[in-house]
């Protein structure tokens, strides 16, 4: 029987695109610099398997937004899968969004 392991990480990225579908996905980019000063941009497509989380993501996040993601990776002997398990907008943006939604 294959062993399954889950890991959870948080990372702050820029949203590039929100992709509808089954499952929907978020495309992100993150700038990294190694210890030699070489800059790289890492792009990732992250699936959103939770329908309630996907609905909230599409309502609150826009391309260009900075967002802190919680990613859960499920590892098996043969493969792995990474999915979005939560997200948080920067405090200022989240407060502004709440004010806009409260006015409606």
GUVOTOR-456595 format. One record per residue (C-alpha): residue number from 0; residue in one letter; x, y, z. Coordinates in pm, whole numbers, plus 32768, in hexadecimal, padded with zeros to 4 digits. Layout:
// residues N
+-----+---------+------+------+------+
: num : residuo :    u :    v :    w :
+-----+---------+------+------+------+
: NUM :       A :    X :    Y :    Z :
...
+-----+---------+------+------+------+
***
This chain:
// residues 104
+-----+---------+------+------+------+
: num : residuo :    u :    v :    w :
+-----+---------+------+------+------+
:   0 :       X : 8000 : 8000 : 8000 :
:   1 :       X : 8086 : 8158 : 7FA0 :
:   2 :       X : 80DA : 824A : 80B6 :
:   3 :       X : 803C : 83A5 : 80A2 :
:   4 :       X : 80D9 : 84D9 : 813E :
:   5 :       X : 804E : 863C : 8148 :
:   6 :       X : 8116 : 877A : 8168 :
:   7 :       X : 8090 : 88DB : 8190 :
:   8 :       X : 814A : 8A1B : 8136 :
:   9 :       X : 80F2 : 8B8A : 812A :
:  10 :       X : 817B : 8C6E : 801C :
:  11 :       X : 8137 : 8DCF : 7FA3 :
:  12 :       X : 8111 : 8DF3 : 7E2B :
:  13 :       X : 8077 : 8ED0 : 7D21 :
:  14 :       X : 7F39 : 8E51 : 7C7C :
:  15 :       X : 7F61 : 8E3F : 7B01 :
:  16 :       X : 7E1A : 8D9D : 7A95 :
:  17 :       X : 7CE3 : 8CF4 : 7B1C :
:  18 :       X : 7C8C : 8BCA : 7A41 :
:  19 :       X : 7B26 : 8B46 : 7A45 :
:  20 :       X : 7AFD : 89D3 : 7A14 :
:  21 :       X : 7AD1 : 888D : 7AC6 :
:  22 :       X : 7B93 : 88BC : 7BA1 :
:  23 :       X : 7BD2 : 8A33 : 7B8E :
:  24 :       X : 7D35 : 8AAF : 7BBA :
:  25 :       X : 7E05 : 8BDA : 7C1D :
:  26 :       X : 7F3D : 8C33 : 7B56 :
:  27 :       X : 8046 : 8CE2 : 7C25 :
:  28 :       X : 81A0 : 8D76 : 7C00 :
:  29 :       X : 82AB : 8DA7 : 7D08 :
:  30 :       X : 83F8 : 8E5B : 7CE9 :
:  31 :       X : 851E : 8DAB : 7D8B :
:  32 :       X : 868C : 8E0A : 7DA6 :
:  33 :       X : 8796 : 8D04 : 7DF0 :
:  34 :       X : 88CD : 8D44 : 7EC0 :
:  35 :       X : 8991 : 8DA3 : 7D85 :
:  36 :       X : 8895 : 8EBA : 7D43 :
:  37 :       X : 87F7 : 8E0C : 7C18 :
:  38 :       X : 8686 : 8E5E : 7BFA :
:  39 :       X : 8580 : 8D63 : 7B8B :
:  40 :       X : 840C : 8D77 : 7B60 :
:  41 :       X : 8354 : 8C3A : 7BBE :
:  42 :       X : 81FB : 8C08 : 7B29 :
:  43 :       X : 810E : 8B03 : 7BB6 :
:  44 :       X : 7FAE : 8A8E : 7B65 :
:  45 :       X : 7F01 : 8A29 : 7CA6 :
:  46 :       X : 7DBC : 8965 : 7CA2 :
:  47 :       X : 7C9E : 89C1 : 7D8B :
:  48 :       X : 7BDA : 8885 : 7DDA :
:  49 :       X : 7AFA : 891B : 7EEA :
:  50 :       X : 79CC : 89BE : 7E3D :
:  51 :       X : 7990 : 8AB6 : 7F5B :
:  52 :       X : 7AFC : 8B21 : 7F5A :
:  53 :       X : 7AF3 : 8B47 : 7DDE :
:  54 :       X : 79BE : 8C23 : 7DF5 :
:  55 :       X : 7A64 : 8D02 : 7EFA :
:  56 :       X : 7BA8 : 8D0F : 7E30 :
:  57 :       X : 7AF5 : 8D7F : 7CF2 :
:  58 :       X : 7A30 : 8E86 : 7DB6 :
:  59 :       X : 7B56 : 8F1C : 7E74 :
:  60 :       X : 7C92 : 8EF6 : 7DA2 :
:  61 :       X : 7CE7 : 8FAB : 7C5F :
:  62 :       X : 7E16 : 8F83 : 7B79 :
:  63 :       X : 7F32 : 9054 : 7C04 :
:  64 :       X : 7EC7 : 902D : 7D6F :
:  65 :       X : 7FC4 : 8FBC : 7E6E :
:  66 :       X : 7F38 : 8E97 : 7F30 :
:  67 :       X : 7FBA : 8DAC : 803D :
:  68 :       X : 7F63 : 8C44 : 7FEC :
:  69 :       X : 7F56 : 8B0C : 80BF :
:  70 :       X : 7FAF : 89E7 : 7FDE :
:  71 :       X : 7F80 : 887A : 8039 :
:  72 :       X : 804C : 8777 : 7F81 :
:  73 :       X : 7FE8 : 860A : 7F95 :
:  74 :       X : 810D : 8523 : 7F4F :
:  75 :       X : 80F3 : 83B4 : 7EF6 :
:  76 :       X : 8201 : 82C1 : 7E8A :
:  77 :       X : 81A4 : 82FA : 7D1D :
:  78 :       X : 813E : 8469 : 7D09 :
:  79 :       X : 80DC : 85A9 : 7DB5 :
:  80 :       X : 7FC7 : 86AC : 7D97 :
:  81 :       X : 7FC4 : 8813 : 7E17 :
:  82 :       X : 7E7D : 88C9 : 7E5A :
:  83 :       X : 7E15 : 8A15 : 7EEE :
:  84 :       X : 7D8C : 89E3 : 804D :
:  85 :       X : 7D66 : 8B52 : 80B5 :
:  86 :       X : 7DCE : 8CB4 : 805E :
:  87 :       X : 7DE6 : 8E0A : 8100 :
:  88 :       X : 7DF6 : 8F5C : 8059 :
:  89 :       X : 7EE1 : 9064 : 80EC :
:  90 :       X : 7E39 : 9110 : 8211 :
:  91 :       X : 7E01 : 925D : 8162 :
:  92 :       X : 7D61 : 91BC : 802F :
:  93 :       X : 7C89 : 90D2 : 8100 :
:  94 :       X : 7C08 : 91F3 : 81D8 :
:  95 :       X : 7BBB : 92BF : 80A1 :
:  96 :       X : 7B01 : 9198 : 8007 :
:  97 :       X : 7A30 : 916D : 8142 :
:  98 :       X : 79D2 : 92DF : 8137 :
:  99 :       X : 796C : 92C5 : 7FC8 :
: 100 :       X : 789B : 918E : 800A :
: 101 :       X : 77F8 : 922E : 813E :
: 102 :       X : 7787 : 935A : 806C :
: 103 :       X : 76D5 : 927E : 7F6D :
+-----+---------+------+------+------+
***
